[in-house]
Every structure is written in C-alpha cells, then in structure tokens.
C-alpha cells in the first residue's frame, strides 16, 4: 500500500515494530519515487504515537490520510478462554486506532480536511468460531468508526471503514489457503483499499462474493440459523478460522 501511494506522489510515514522490515518498506517507497519517514515503535503505546505524530507534523505539517492498519489475531476457543488474549488483541486492533485518532484529529478538524481510514475486517460482522477476540475487536472497530463518522460529519474529515476479505500477507500466510475463500494478491488488495479511500467510501469491502455474503446475508441471519450453520462449518474444518499462534504473531507483527 505504501509503495502504491508513493507511485501516486504521496509522502508516506511508516510505523512498525521491526526495524529491518520498516527500513525495507521505506526503501521500496524510495524506489517507487516517493519520500518515506520511518517511525519505529508500537501503536499500543500512547506516548509513542504522540511522538510519532509530532515528528510527522514537524516534517510535513500533518497528515492528509491516516491509514490505521496495525492488527494482530490468533486462534483460541472459548473452551480455553483467556482474558489476556482479549486484552492483547484489543490493545492493537482498537487501542492502536484510538491512539492515532486522538493524535491526528485535532489538526484535521482545524484544517477542515483529512481522512481516517481504519482497516477492519468482514470478520467483525459475526462472531466466528475460535476467533472471539479477533471478531470482537473488529466489531468494536466498525462501531467506533461509524460513530466517529457521524460525529465528524460537516467538519471536512471523512472516516472510511475498510473491511477486506482474505488478502495475502504475513498474517494470512499462517492460514491454510484452502480455508481462505477468494484469496486476493497483496497488490490487488492494496489497490482496492486505496481506491476506496480516494472515493471516501463509507465502507470499503471486497471481494464482493465474500463481503456481500457476510455483510448483507450472514450478518442478518437469525441467531439460531447462524449458530447451526457455523457449528456445522466449524466441524468440517481441519484448522481454525485464524490459524496463527500468539507467539508467531508477536514475533512477526
């Protein structure tokens, strides 16, 4: 996504926890003809986020777009319920977003311009098996962004909720490809996200075969029907919906 934005003439500020990955992404932006600012740190740390935005503001005066993309997730059944797992997931998937929104919104509101784009998931529209923390965090993010969009109407600041299906990435690379319907190439997914943000869409969702099914059909099923269908589907699966271990995610995020 950063490379595609660079090719469109954008200056890109990149945050990340792994120095080598961050520098590699910045180099790719430079090769694409763009300018990159690398910001090493964790979005769950409010003080780090404030420092990162202060550095962006000092260099460029602020942001036109804030693409809030950081996310984690692992597989854990309620049979092995872990509060720690929920706190860990929400800290990044929701906390990282609110930390950045707090940092960037005052300047965007003052400028009467800007876009907040939160990368959520179609998994946020129903509770998926063995993905309670992940689905719940994305549902919370969807609601947070929707509420913020209503509050910010008329300010010149747009809020875009991005709900992709499966896109090839380091995170989805831990899943069994057979369990990911309509899996998209990384470049294709990034292009669709950027296109949706440019159009200031309320909700960007894709691929349509999967996203329309989840958002407009499965989301509206009566609970007893959904429970019966999803239980049968879960029994047929050899692997959980999100097939990552927490250890792997922590090392790889």
C-alpha positions in Angstrom: 0.0 0.0 0.0 2.8 2.4 0.8 4.5 1.7 -2.5 1.3 2.2 -4.4 0.8 5.5 -2.6 4.3 6.6 -3.4 3.8 5.9 -7.1 0.8 8.4 -6.9 3.1 11.1 -5.5 2.4 10.7 -1.8 4.8 11.2 1.0 4.5 8.3 3.3 5.1 8.0 7.1 5.5 4.4 8.1 5.2 2.9 11.6 6.3 -0.5 12.7 7.9 -2.5 15.5 10.6 -4.3 13.4 13.4 -2.0 12.3 14.5 -4.2 9.3 11.0 -4.5 7.9 10.4 -0.8 8.4 13.6 0.1 6.6 12.8 -2.3 3.8 9.4 -0.8 3.3 10.9 2.7 3.3 13.5 1.6 0.6 10.6 0.2 -1.5 8.8 3.6 -1.2 12.0 5.4 -2.3 12.5 3.1 -5.3 8.9 3.9 -6.3 9.8 7.6 -6.4 8.3 8.5 -3.1 9.5 10.0 0.2 9.3 7.9 3.4 9.5 8.8 7.0 10.2 5.8 9.3 8.8 5.7 12.8 9.9 2.8 14.9 7.5 1.9 17.7 4.3 0.3 18.9 0.8 1.7 18.2 -0.4 0.4 21.6 1.9 2.9 23.4 0.1 6.2 23.5 3.2 8.2 24.2 5.0 6.6 21.2 2.1 7.5 18.9 2.1 11.1 20.2 5.8 11.3 19.5 5.4 9.8 16.0 2.7 12.3 15.0 4.8 15.2 16.4 7.6 14.1 14.1 5.3 13.9 11.2 3.9 17.4 12.0 7.3 18.9 12.3 8.4 17.5 9.0 5.3 17.8 6.9 2.8 19.8 8.9 0.4 16.9 9.4 -1.4 14.2 7.5 -3.9 14.1 4.7 -4.7 10.5 5.3 -4.2 8.3 8.4 -4.4 4.7 7.3 -4.7 2.8 10.6 -3.6 -0.7 9.5 -1.9 -2.3 12.5 -3.6 -5.6 13.5 -3.0 -8.9 15.3 -5.0 -12.0 15.9 -4.8 -15.6 17.0 -7.0 -18.7 17.3 -8.4 -19.5 20.7 -11.7 -21.3 21.6 -13.9 -20.1 24.4 -13.2 -23.6 25.9 -9.8 -22.2 26.7 -11.0 -18.7 27.4 -8.2 -16.2 28.1 -8.8 -12.6 29.2 -5.2 -11.8 28.5 -5.8 -12.8 24.8 -8.6 -10.4 24.6 -6.7 -7.5 26.2 -3.7 -8.2 23.9 -5.9 -8.2 20.7 -7.9 -5.2 21.6 -4.7 -3.2 22.6 -3.6 -3.2 18.9 -6.8 -3.6 16.9 -8.8 -1.0 18.8 -6.3 0.8 21.1 -3.8 1.5 18.2 -6.6 3.1 16.2 -7.9 5.3 19.1 -4.3 6.4 19.9 -3.7 7.6 16.4 -7.2 9.2 16.1 -6.5 11.2 19.3 -3.3 12.4 17.8 -4.4 13.4 14.3 -8.0 14.5 14.6 -7.5 18.0 16.2 -5.3 19.1 13.2 -7.6 17.6 10.7 -10.7 19.2 12.2 -8.8 22.6 12.4 -7.8 22.2 8.7 -11.4 21.1 7.8 -9.8 18.3 5.7 -8.5 14.8 6.2 -9.3 11.1 6.1 -9.3 8.5 8.9 -9.2 5.0 7.3 -9.4 2.1 9.7 -8.6 -1.3 8.4 -11.1 -3.6 9.9 -12.4 -7.0 8.5 -15.5 -8.7 7.4 -14.9 -10.9 10.5 -16.3 -8.1 12.5 -19.9 -8.7 11.3 -20.4 -12.1 13.1 -18.7 -14.0 15.9 -16.6 -16.5 14.1 -15.5 -19.8 15.7 -12.2 -19.8 17.6 -11.9 -16.1 16.8 -13.8 -14.4 19.6 -11.1 -11.8 20.4 -10.4 -11.0 16.8 -14.1 -10.8 15.7 -15.0 -8.8 18.7 -12.1 -6.3 18.2 -13.1 -5.8 14.6 -16.8 -5.4 15.5 -15.7 -2.7 18.1 -13.6 -1.0 15.4 -16.5 -1.0 13.0 -18.8 0.7 15.6 -16.1 3.2 16.7 -15.5 4.3 13.1 -19.2 4.5 12.4 -19.9 6.6 15.4 -16.9 8.9 14.6 -18.1 9.3 11.1 -21.4 10.6 12.3 -19.8 12.9 14.8 -17.4 14.3 12.2 -20.0 15.0 9.6 -19.7 18.5 8.3 -16.1 19.0 9.6 -14.4 18.1 6.3 -12.9 15.0 7.9 -14.0 11.7 6.3 -14.0 8.3 8.1 -13.6 5.2 5.9 -14.1 1.7 7.3 -12.2 -0.9 5.3 -13.5 -4.5 5.6 -11.4 -6.8 3.4 -11.8 -10.5 3.0 -8.6 -12.5 2.7 -5.6 -10.7 1.2 -2.1 -12.4 1.0 0.0 -11.0 3.8 2.4 -12.2 6.6 -0.6 -12.6 8.9 -2.8 -14.6 6.4 0.3 -16.6 5.4 -0.2 -18.6 8.5 -3.6 -19.9 7.4 -4.3 -22.9 5.2 -5.0 -21.4 1.7 -7.9 -23.8 1.4 -9.6 -22.1 4.3 -9.4 -18.6 2.7 -12.1 -18.2 0.1 -11.4 -15.7 -2.8 -7.9 -15.0 -1.5 -6.5 -11.9 -3.2 -3.0 -11.0 -4.2 -1.4 -8.3 -2.0 -1.1 -5.7 -4.7 -4.8 -6.2 -5.7 -5.9 -5.8 -2.1 -3.9 -2.7 -1.6 -5.2 -1.2 -4.8 -8.8 -1.8 -3.8 -8.2 -0.2 -0.4 -6.6 2.9 -1.8 -9.3 3.3 -4.4 -12.0 3.1 -1.8 -10.2 5.7 0.4 -9.8 8.0 -2.6 -13.6 7.8 -3.2 -14.2 8.5 0.5 -16.5 5.4 0.7 -18.3 4.9 4.0 -17.4 1.2 3.9 -14.9 -0.4 1.5 -15.4 -4.2 1.3 -14.1 -6.8 -1.0 -14.1 -9.3 -2.7 -17.8 -8.8 -3.4 -18.5 -12.5 -3.4 -17.4 -13.0 0.2 -18.0 -9.5 1.6 -21.6 -9.1 0.4 -22.4 -12.6 1.7 -21.0 -11.7 5.2 -22.3 -8.1 5.4 -25.7 -8.4 3.8 -26.7 -12.0 4.3 -24.9 -13.8 7.1 -24.9 -10.6 9.3 -28.7 -10.5 9.1 -29.4 -14.2 9.7 -31.4 -15.0 12.8 -29.1 -16.2 15.6 -30.4 -19.7 15.7 -29.9 -20.2 12.0 -26.4 -18.7 12.1 -25.4 -20.9 15.1 -26.5 -24.0 13.3 -24.7 -23.2 10.1 -21.5 -22.0 11.6 -21.3 -25.0 14.0 -21.6 -27.4 11.1 -19.0 -25.5 9.1 -16.6 -25.5 12.1 -16.9 -29.2 12.5 -15.8 -29.7 8.9 -12.7 -27.5 9.2 -9.5 -29.2 10.0 -8.0 -25.9 11.1 -9.3 -22.8 13.0 -10.5 -19.7 11.1 -7.4 -17.8 12.1 -4.5 -20.2 12.2 -1.8 -18.3 14.0 -0.2 -18.8 17.4 0.2 -15.9 19.6 3.9 -16.5 19.7 4.2 -16.4 16.0 2.2 -13.2 15.7 4.2 -11.5 18.4 7.4 -12.4 16.6 6.1 -11.5 13.2 4.0 -8.3 13.7 
